[in-house]
């Protein structure tokens, strides 16, 4: 049962990595691409780390519990650091004068 749950969480992580990649390829400007990459990659990384932590708990021992807690601490760091880094990169682009995309009136 635990292996099925780990596989399900890994498939969800793969889905969000794929959606983030699709967003990078399809969105029109730097800001929207960075938004897609930042949100999807953060969620996908956290799901993948959670799956690894669950997989590590198959033989429940104290040492494996500590390793899983360390993996979850890494996930917490990713949860804080990745959006902060995306915000800093976006702010730097704005300060440097990268213009946001605007829809033209004639196109839909």
N, C-alpha and C positions, 0 to 999 in steps of 0.2 A: 504493500500500500504506500509506503514511504517513497519507494522508487517511482511510482506513478505520479505522486505529488511533485517530486523533484523534476520529473520530465515535463509535467504541465507548467511549472513555473519557468523552466528553461525555454519552453516553447513561447510562453508569454514574453520573456526577455528578448528572444529572437524576433518576435513580431514587432516589438517597440524599436529595436535596433533597425529593422527594415523600414519601418514608418519614418524614423528619423532620417535615414539615408534617402528615402523618397522625397522627404521635405527639403533636404539639401539640394537635390537635383531639380525639383520642380518650382520652388518658390522664387519670386522675381528679384529680390535684393538681399543685401548682406544681413540686414536686421531680421527679416523673417526666416532666412536660412539658419542664422545663429539661434533663433528662438526654437526652431524645430530640433536642431541638434542638441541644444541644451536640455530641453524638457525630456525628449525621448531617450537620450543617452543616459540621463540621470536615472530615470525610472528603470530602464533596461539594465543598467549596471547594478542597481539595488536589487532587482529581481534575480539577476544571475548570482550575486553574492549571497542572497538569501537561499537560493537553491543549493549552492555549495555548502552553506552552513547546515542546511537540512540533511544533505547527503552525508556529511561528516558525522551526523548523530545516529547512524545506523546501529553501531554497537555503543550503547550509552554508557560511557565511562566518564570519570571526572576530567581526564586529560582531553578527551574529545569535546566535552562540554566547554572547556576553557578555549579550545581552538575555535569552536563555533561562536563563542562570545566575542573573540577577537575579530572574526570575520564580520560579525554584525557591527562591531565598532568601526571597522573600515567602511561598511555601508553607511553608517552615520556620518563619517567624515566626507564621503562622496556626496551625501545629501546636503551637506553644508557647503562644501568647496566648489562643486560644479556650478550651481546657480550663481554663486558669488563670482566665480571666474567669468561666466558668461556675461554677467552684469558689468564687470570691469572692462571686458573687451568691447561691449556695446557702447559703454560710456566713452572709452578711448576713441572709437570710430566716430562718435558724434562730435567729440572735441576736435578731431582731425578734419572734420568737414565732409564725411561720407554722407551723401544725401539719401534720405529714405525714398523708396519707390512711391510714385503717385500714379493713380489711374488717369489715363487721358480721357477727355470728354467724349470723343468719337467712338471709343472701343468699350466693349463690355466683357 
